[in-house]
Amino acid sequence: MPDNLDDALAVQRGAERLCTPEQVETAFTRMAEAITAAVAEDNPLVLSLLNGGLIPTGILLPKLDFALQLDTVHVSRYRGRTHGDELIWYKKPLTQIAGRTVLLVDDILDEGHTLAGVVEYCREAGAERVVSAVLVDKVHQRKVPGLSSDIVGIEVEDRYLFGYGMDYKNYLRNAAGIFAVQQGD
């Protein structure tokens, strides 16, 4: 059994639920409306930021009633830890970005290094416009200067979170709700 499993199960038992599945679903509906207003007429390329963006993208796509293309980008700063490090690129999109409106979908905007790196990559690849959508935006002052997400589902306090794509040491992404790890875990 991986060392992180026992740790993750203990964290899950002691976690505080900040948002119920119903609250998260309402946030996804608002996000889909905002995304539709922002990019529906642009033949957008949706880029899901793996792994965290997988669940938000999967929930959002059926709510987007317009033509789009889907691809993924896999980047990580955490790699199974609870703190970030340098940005590692595992997979770049295969779909042409030049001249496109690109919609980036991710689980969370914390400090923003990952989102900033992917936005920069898209711009350097010739994207006409880059729009970002995150399920959760953590409220704090440590973000990359000048960075924000265009579309946000839920704002939460500055705590370590899991559920709906967000993980604790590569576990708990599938938790039904948004949970905060107890202080000290």
C-alpha positions as CSV (number, residue, x, y, z in Angstrom):
1,M,0.0,0.0,0.0
2,P,1.5,3.4,-0.9
3,D,2.6,5.5,2.0
4,N,0.3,8.4,1.0
5,L,-2.9,6.3,1.2
6,D,-3.0,6.0,5.0
7,D,-2.2,9.7,5.2
8,A,-4.9,10.7,2.7
9,L,-7.5,8.6,4.4
10,A,-6.7,10.2,7.8
11,V,-6.9,13.7,6.2
12,Q,-10.2,12.8,4.6
13,R,-11.7,11.7,7.9
14,G,-10.7,15.0,9.6
15,A,-11.5,17.3,6.7
16,E,-14.0,20.2,6.8
17,R,-16.5,20.3,4.0
18,L,-16.5,23.9,2.6
19,C,-18.9,23.3,-0.4
20,T,-21.5,20.7,-0.9
21,P,-21.9,18.9,-4.3
22,E,-25.0,21.1,-4.8
23,Q,-23.1,24.3,-4.3
24,V,-20.4,23.1,-6.7
25,E,-23.0,22.2,-9.3
26,T,-24.4,25.7,-9.0
27,A,-20.9,27.1,-9.6
28,F,-20.4,24.9,-12.7
29,T,-23.7,26.2,-14.1
30,R,-22.6,29.8,-13.6
31,M,-19.3,29.0,-15.1
32,A,-20.8,27.4,-18.2
33,E,-23.0,30.5,-18.7
34,A,-20.0,32.8,-18.4
35,I,-17.9,30.6,-20.7
36,T,-20.7,30.6,-23.3
37,A,-20.9,34.4,-23.2
38,A,-17.2,34.7,-23.5
39,V,-16.2,32.2,-26.2
40,A,-19.2,30.5,-27.9
41,E,-18.9,32.4,-31.1
42,D,-15.1,31.9,-31.4
43,N,-14.7,28.2,-32.4
44,P,-12.7,27.7,-29.1
45,L,-10.1,25.2,-28.3
46,V,-10.7,23.9,-24.8
47,L,-7.5,22.9,-23.0
48,S,-8.0,20.9,-19.8
49,L,-5.0,21.3,-17.5
50,L,-4.3,17.8,-16.2
51,N,-4.7,16.3,-13.8
52,G,-6.7,18.7,-11.7
53,G,-8.7,20.1,-14.6
54,L,-10.0,16.7,-15.7
55,I,-13.1,16.7,-13.4
56,P,-14.1,20.3,-13.9
57,T,-13.7,20.0,-17.7
58,G,-15.8,16.8,-17.7
59,I,-18.6,18.5,-15.8
60,L,-18.4,21.7,-17.9
61,L,-18.4,20.2,-21.4
62,P,-22.0,18.9,-21.5
63,K,-23.1,22.3,-20.3
64,L,-21.4,24.1,-23.2
65,D,-23.9,24.0,-26.1
66,F,-21.7,25.3,-28.9
67,A,-19.0,23.9,-31.2
68,L,-15.6,23.5,-29.6
69,Q,-12.5,21.3,-29.8
70,L,-10.9,19.6,-26.8
71,D,-7.3,18.9,-26.0
72,T,-5.2,18.6,-22.9
73,V,-2.0,19.9,-21.4
74,H,-0.3,18.1,-18.6
75,V,1.8,20.2,-16.3
76,S,2.6,19.9,-12.7
77,R,4.3,21.7,-9.8
78,Y,3.2,19.4,-7.0
79,R,3.8,15.9,-8.1
80,G,2.2,14.2,-5.1
81,R,3.4,16.8,-2.6
82,T,1.5,19.5,-0.7
83,H,3.8,22.3,-1.9
84,G,4.8,23.4,-5.4
85,D,8.2,23.4,-7.1
86,E,9.3,24.1,-10.7
87,L,6.8,23.6,-13.5
88,I,7.3,20.3,-15.3
89,W,5.7,19.8,-18.7
90,Y,4.5,16.2,-19.4
91,K,2.3,16.8,-22.4
92,K,1.7,19.8,-24.7
93,P,-1.5,20.0,-26.8
94,L,-1.6,18.3,-30.1
95,T,-4.2,20.7,-31.6
96,Q,-3.0,23.8,-33.4
97,I,-3.2,26.9,-31.1
98,A,-2.1,29.7,-33.5
99,G,-5.0,32.0,-34.4
100,R,-7.4,30.3,-31.9
101,T,-9.3,31.4,-28.9
102,V,-8.1,29.0,-26.2
103,L,-10.2,28.3,-23.1
104,L,-8.0,26.9,-20.2
105,V,-10.0,24.9,-17.6
106,D,-8.4,24.0,-14.3
107,D,-9.5,23.0,-10.8
108,I,-7.9,25.8,-8.8
109,L,-6.1,29.1,-8.9
110,D,-3.8,29.1,-5.9
111,E,-0.5,31.0,-6.5
112,G,-1.0,30.8,-10.2
113,H,2.4,29.6,-11.4
114,T,0.9,26.7,-13.4
115,L,-1.8,28.9,-15.0
116,A,0.7,31.6,-15.8
117,G,3.0,29.1,-17.5
118,V,0.2,27.7,-19.6
119,V,-1.1,31.1,-20.6
120,E,2.4,32.1,-21.6
121,Y,2.8,28.9,-23.7
122,C,-0.5,29.6,-25.5
123,R,0.4,33.2,-26.3
124,E,3.9,32.1,-27.6
125,A,2.1,29.4,-29.7
126,G,0.1,32.2,-31.3
127,A,-3.3,32.0,-29.6
128,E,-5.4,34.9,-30.6
129,R,-7.0,35.0,-27.2
130,V,-6.6,33.0,-24.0
131,V,-9.5,32.8,-21.5
132,S,-9.1,30.9,-18.2
133,A,-11.8,29.2,-16.1
134,V,-11.1,27.7,-12.7
135,L,-13.5,26.1,-10.3
136,V,-11.8,27.5,-7.2
137,D,-9.9,30.7,-6.6
138,K,-8.1,30.9,-3.3
139,V,-8.3,34.3,-1.7
140,H,-4.8,35.4,-0.6
141,Q,-2.0,37.8,-1.6
142,R,0.6,35.2,-2.9
143,K,-0.6,35.0,-6.5
144,V,1.7,35.7,-9.5
145,P,1.5,39.5,-9.8
146,G,-1.2,40.6,-12.1
147,L,-2.7,37.1,-12.6
148,S,-6.3,36.3,-12.2
149,S,-8.8,33.9,-13.8
150,D,-11.3,35.2,-16.2
151,I,-14.1,32.9,-15.0
152,V,-14.3,31.6,-11.4
153,G,-16.8,29.2,-9.9
154,I,-16.1,29.6,-6.2
155,E,-13.8,31.7,-4.0
156,V,-12.5,30.1,-0.9
157,E,-10.3,30.9,2.0
158,D,-6.6,30.1,1.9
159,R,-6.5,26.5,3.1
160,Y,-5.3,23.3,1.5
161,L,-8.2,21.8,-0.4
162,F,-9.3,18.6,-2.1
163,G,-12.2,17.3,-4.1
164,Y,-13.5,18.0,-7.7
165,G,-10.1,17.6,-9.2
166,M,-8.0,19.1,-6.3
167,D,-5.9,16.4,-4.6
168,Y,-4.1,15.6,-1.4
169,K,-0.9,13.8,-2.3
170,N,-2.5,12.4,-5.5
171,Y,-5.6,11.2,-3.7
172,L,-9.1,12.5,-3.0
173,R,-9.6,14.3,-6.4
174,N,-12.9,12.4,-6.6
175,A,-14.3,13.7,-3.2
176,A,-17.9,14.8,-3.5
177,G,-17.6,18.4,-2.4
178,I,-14.8,20.8,-1.7
179,F,-12.9,20.0,1.5
180,A,-10.3,21.8,3.6
181,V,-7.5,19.8,5.3
182,Q,-7.5,20.4,9.0
183,Q,-4.8,22.8,10.1
184,G,-1.7,20.9,11.1
185,D,-2.3,18.0,8.6
